């Protein structure tokens, strides 16, 4: 069902009130419509697109993001689906998804000889955004940053170019939810774990083209500050924001 104006406003206020104190300062930007890879410049960068990963639930695998070992990582408890209207950059291949209440985790490490500064960037193609989508960043056990759906919603829901799946063969489907590439820059430190969760469980947290590295320049459009979310959500309330139950079964 579509969320009403009061529901959107309450969502923004609740997320602002519950925001935790964070250890690092993050800059968060989003790319222009239909840009499904980052435009950021890097010293070192790699991408995991999940296309070589078998579909299934509770999946665990190791990857180096194509960096030749400069960056290594392990995914745990992630579901891999075949591209459909909810996910899959370019309308093909595979994508990652989290369904509530259990998150999935990406644990990262950097070769100190090749990446002495550590990992301070993560980006991904976020598709079919819903109210339960949340991503958190950790350094060891310390939470250093988090992003709920409200910030991305406030930035994109008023812009029709971000709404709905534009990729063949799914073009025109799911037309009331944003599809957008998000960049996270840790401007004061580094991180070594990323956790994707769907809470409340109103759908799934779909993403693709996970990108990690050490950035040299910041690019993209700025996500609004939390203090502006409630006002923006209220202003865009007539656009609507659907919550829907997606199937947890793996696509054939």
Legacy VTK file of the C-alpha trace (Angstrom):
# vtk DataFile Version 3.0
C-alpha trace
ASCII
DATASET POLYDATA
POINTS 252 float
0.000 0.000 0.000
1.082 3.596 -0.420
2.253 5.513 2.605
0.256 8.637 3.397
1.623 12.107 4.037
1.470 11.690 7.857
3.153 8.289 7.613
6.040 9.698 5.577
6.485 12.587 7.988
6.465 10.266 11.008
8.998 8.019 9.292
11.388 10.934 8.833
10.915 12.189 12.402
11.370 8.734 13.905
14.598 8.115 11.980
15.972 11.506 13.000
15.158 10.887 16.658
16.693 7.421 16.687
19.920 8.289 14.862
22.917 6.976 16.856
26.058 8.914 17.697
28.617 8.042 15.027
32.373 7.694 15.275
33.319 9.005 11.816
32.131 11.759 9.520
30.667 10.427 6.275
29.834 12.276 3.085
27.031 10.551 1.156
26.193 11.355 -2.467
24.067 9.884 -5.226
24.743 9.665 -8.944
22.593 11.027 -11.764
19.614 8.974 -13.012
20.467 5.655 -14.703
24.168 5.887 -13.720
24.753 2.403 -12.266
28.478 2.715 -11.469
30.329 5.328 -9.450
31.927 8.397 -11.044
34.389 8.804 -8.130
38.198 8.790 -8.650
40.356 6.354 -6.638
43.854 5.207 -5.739
42.497 1.649 -5.663
38.998 0.371 -6.406
37.179 -2.873 -7.147
33.665 -4.046 -7.976
31.621 -7.151 -7.074
28.651 -7.579 -9.432
27.514 -11.027 -8.154
27.076 -12.384 -11.688
29.491 -15.269 -11.076
27.849 -16.177 -7.747
25.278 -18.974 -7.641
21.775 -17.940 -6.669
20.590 -19.055 -3.259
19.790 -18.065 0.312
22.196 -17.766 3.275
25.115 -17.618 0.847
28.720 -17.030 1.941
31.666 -16.380 -0.366
35.020 -14.605 -0.566
35.939 -11.965 -3.136
38.760 -9.551 -3.925
36.518 -7.234 -5.990
38.861 -7.776 -8.918
41.742 -5.997 -7.151
44.216 -8.888 -7.328
44.271 -9.198 -3.551
44.732 -5.535 -2.675
41.288 -5.712 -1.055
39.757 -8.932 0.206
36.330 -9.561 1.645
33.789 -12.119 2.773
30.030 -11.969 2.333
27.945 -13.912 4.829
24.214 -14.739 4.957
23.505 -12.933 1.697
20.770 -13.963 -0.726
21.675 -13.895 -4.433
18.823 -13.525 -6.935
18.561 -13.477 -10.699
17.776 -10.042 -12.154
14.107 -9.068 -11.980
12.045 -5.891 -11.609
13.513 -5.279 -8.139
17.230 -5.634 -8.845
20.074 -6.432 -11.197
22.059 -3.598 -12.758
21.443 -3.386 -16.484
18.476 -5.730 -16.153
20.699 -8.806 -16.224
22.934 -11.031 -14.130
22.532 -11.437 -10.373
22.121 -9.117 -7.395
22.305 -9.230 -3.588
19.313 -8.880 -1.277
18.608 -8.879 2.459
15.241 -9.876 3.863
14.278 -9.146 7.488
14.893 -9.863 10.220
18.403 -11.253 9.503
20.940 -8.878 7.877
23.868 -9.853 5.720
27.431 -8.766 6.325
30.377 -7.743 4.163
33.680 -8.003 6.057
36.604 -6.144 4.441
40.382 -6.076 4.743
43.098 -4.199 2.841
46.643 -5.275 2.063
48.749 -2.721 3.987
51.391 -2.730 1.244
48.911 -1.957 -1.528
46.289 0.047 0.368
48.199 1.598 3.289
45.492 4.184 3.990
42.775 1.532 4.356
39.272 1.396 2.907
37.301 4.634 3.079
34.779 4.239 0.252
31.807 2.015 -0.477
29.191 2.439 -3.197
26.384 0.390 -4.719
23.461 0.390 -7.130
20.445 0.652 -4.833
17.262 -0.580 -6.463
13.598 -0.691 -5.400
14.187 1.365 -2.252
11.658 0.695 0.509
11.131 1.952 4.060
13.030 -0.946 5.654
16.348 -0.435 3.837
19.266 0.363 6.155
23.040 0.046 5.764
25.597 0.415 8.577
29.397 0.759 8.604
31.705 -0.508 11.345
35.361 -0.309 12.349
35.751 -3.466 14.383
32.757 -3.389 16.718
32.336 0.411 16.538
29.475 1.798 14.446
30.953 4.601 12.330
28.015 5.503 10.065
24.536 4.441 9.025
22.029 5.370 6.329
18.330 4.634 6.451
15.937 4.852 3.540
14.689 8.315 4.528
17.760 10.201 3.322
17.770 8.630 -0.140
14.001 8.930 -0.375
14.122 12.629 0.442
16.755 13.158 -2.266
15.123 11.189 -5.070
11.388 10.673 -4.648
10.511 14.098 -6.080
12.495 13.329 -9.262
10.621 11.062 -11.682
13.844 10.100 -13.473
14.852 8.003 -10.440
11.550 6.176 -10.044
10.971 2.685 -11.400
13.101 0.132 -13.189
14.408 1.566 -16.465
16.325 -1.516 -17.662
15.023 -3.869 -20.322
13.245 -6.274 -19.969
11.814 -4.754 -16.760
11.421 -1.147 -17.917
8.382 0.606 -16.510
7.911 -1.823 -13.634
7.806 -0.866 -9.943
7.396 2.761 -10.922
6.963 4.326 -7.462
10.317 3.371 -5.906
13.777 4.933 -6.446
16.659 3.238 -8.305
19.946 5.069 -7.727
23.719 4.612 -7.226
24.886 5.723 -3.750
28.450 6.750 -2.730
29.708 6.629 0.881
32.909 8.526 1.754
34.464 8.124 5.211
36.157 11.526 5.418
37.724 11.052 8.866
38.638 7.359 9.078
38.230 3.893 7.594
35.851 0.957 8.016
36.051 -2.822 7.702
32.463 -4.069 7.840
29.218 -3.189 6.064
25.859 -4.561 7.247
22.721 -4.542 5.087
19.402 -4.974 6.871
15.681 -4.801 6.144
13.926 -3.428 9.232
10.979 -3.102 9.297
10.546 -6.038 6.947
8.340 -4.464 4.297
10.211 -5.933 1.333
13.860 -6.620 0.535
17.093 -4.615 0.381
18.287 -5.105 -3.196
21.665 -3.869 -4.441
24.293 -4.544 -7.097
27.719 -3.369 -8.309
29.208 -3.194 -4.805
32.262 -0.948 -5.095
35.062 -0.572 -2.514
38.312 1.335 -2.396
40.267 4.372 -1.290
38.881 7.495 -2.955
40.805 10.585 -4.058
37.913 12.836 -5.102
34.263 13.151 -4.069
31.593 13.344 -6.742
27.821 13.028 -7.028
24.803 14.889 -5.658
24.642 15.390 -1.878
22.131 13.501 0.256
20.251 16.074 2.394
21.067 16.388 6.074
18.803 14.478 8.517
17.312 17.724 9.820
15.772 18.296 6.386
14.324 14.807 5.873
10.972 15.252 7.623
10.250 18.529 5.811
11.173 17.073 2.425
9.204 13.877 2.999
6.179 15.922 3.966
6.543 18.075 0.876
6.733 15.001 -1.364
4.050 13.026 0.438
1.629 13.097 -2.455
4.104 11.148 -4.569
3.531 8.105 -2.348
5.951 5.432 -1.183
4.980 1.789 -1.470
5.746 -0.964 0.968
5.258 -4.389 -0.491
6.105 -7.949 0.371
8.627 -9.374 -2.068
9.134 -13.057 -2.463
12.107 -14.500 -0.620
12.361 -17.425 -2.993
15.335 -17.346 -5.359
14.544 -16.523 -8.967
14.957 -19.395 -11.386
LINES 1 253
252 0 1 2 3 4 5 6 7 8 9 10 11 12 13 14 15 16 17 18 19 20 21 22 23 24 25 26 27 28 29 30 31 32 33 34 35 36 37 38 39 40 41 42 43 44 45 46 47 48 49 50 51 52 53 54 55 56 57 58 59 60 61 62 63 64 65 66 67 68 69 70 71 72 73 74 75 76 77 78 79 80 81 82 83 84 85 86 87 88 89 90 91 92 93 94 95 96 97 98 99 100 101 102 103 104 105 106 107 108 109 110 111 112 113 114 115 116 117 118 119 120 121 122 123 124 125 126 127 128 129 130 131 132 133 134 135 136 137 138 139 140 141 142 143 144 145 146 147 148 149 150 151 152 153 154 155 156 157 158 159 160 161 162 163 164 165 166 167 168 169 170 171 172 173 174 175 176 177 178 179 180 181 182 183 184 185 186 187 188 189 190 191 192 193 194 195 196 197 198 199 200 201 202 203 204 205 206 207 208 209 210 211 212 213 214 215 216 217 218 219 220 221 222 223 224 225 226 227 228 229 230 231 232 233 234 235 236 237 238 239 240 241 242 243 244 245 246 247 248 249 250 251
